[in-house]
């Protein structure tokens, strides 16, 4: 996805990226000799579906690049992930909370803005539900007013990297840091505040080296224990399909991943939050989960 506006923040990104030269983040404009910022088509999450290959009982997380995935065994119960809560704890990483209390943590991945975020914010405000928005570089650059609204209404803005690459393929600590610090700088320019150290790997792809670098930079890493296929723009799920997944699979301590680009999410969020409340759930923030 390409930047559409050449505003001051966008020009800052281009200058900054040219300076740091992130591997794989640039292409030469055809026949122009100019550097054009390239971001992978967003988002490309791997669906959180049941998988017989998921086994979190091993003593350590694999060092190989891995797609985050889930296996659902029983309705209303926490699913099994690629790694357990305890295994992830070593890296200040989370996919759910180990609790029997009916609390859930709502998160949104924000790759770009297509008009659905204001309605999502309206629903969150109505239900006094704090959320974390994991944003990429072009979203924060192009939508400073939305970023300011998120903060003023009690939400947290987390880091989803500058260009949404496969971070597990970045072996250089400097290149890894640049993907995060570029977003931090944009956030600081808009808010005059330091960005919270909350990170979600693009597409949920990770490795132990990846998790270690994020931890050493002071970040907590967040996966999820509930998500559904909501990001395909021309194949949006129906209200019934969304509720089937989001109500039957909710569980105590869930970290829920939704996408701000989804028109279905914008349409159903008010009712969805009401239904979760009727089921006895309350809404927590990731800061509450981590104790930060």
Secondary structure as GFF3:
##gff-version 3
##sequence-region A 1 292
A	DSSP	alpha_helix	8	20	.	.	.	ID=ss1
A	DSSP	beta_strand	26	28	.	.	.	ID=ss2
A	DSSP	beta_strand	35	37	.	.	.	ID=ss3
A	DSSP	beta_strand	66	67	.	.	.	ID=ss4
A	DSSP	beta_strand	70	71	.	.	.	ID=ss5
A	DSSP	beta_strand	80	81	.	.	.	ID=ss6
A	DSSP	alpha_helix	85	89	.	.	.	ID=ss7
A	DSSP	beta_strand	93	94	.	.	.	ID=ss8
A	DSSP	beta_strand	103	110	.	.	.	ID=ss9
A	DSSP	alpha_helix	117	126	.	.	.	ID=ss10
A	DSSP	beta_strand	131	135	.	.	.	ID=ss11
A	DSSP	alpha_helix	137	142	.	.	.	ID=ss12
A	DSSP	alpha_helix	144	152	.	.	.	ID=ss13
A	DSSP	beta_strand	156	159	.	.	.	ID=ss14
A	DSSP	three_ten_helix	167	169	.	.	.	ID=ss15
A	DSSP	alpha_helix	173	191	.	.	.	ID=ss16
A	DSSP	beta_strand	198	199	.	.	.	ID=ss17
A	DSSP	three_ten_helix	202	204	.	.	.	ID=ss18
A	DSSP	beta_strand	205	206	.	.	.	ID=ss19
A	DSSP	alpha_helix	208	216	.	.	.	ID=ss20
A	DSSP	beta_strand	220	222	.	.	.	ID=ss21
A	DSSP	three_ten_helix	233	235	.	.	.	ID=ss22
A	DSSP	alpha_helix	239	248	.	.	.	ID=ss23
A	DSSP	beta_strand	254	259	.	.	.	ID=ss24
A	DSSP	alpha_helix	263	278	.	.	.	ID=ss25
A	DSSP	beta_strand	282	284	.	.	.	ID=ss26
A	DSSP	alpha_helix	286	290	.	.	.	ID=ss27
###
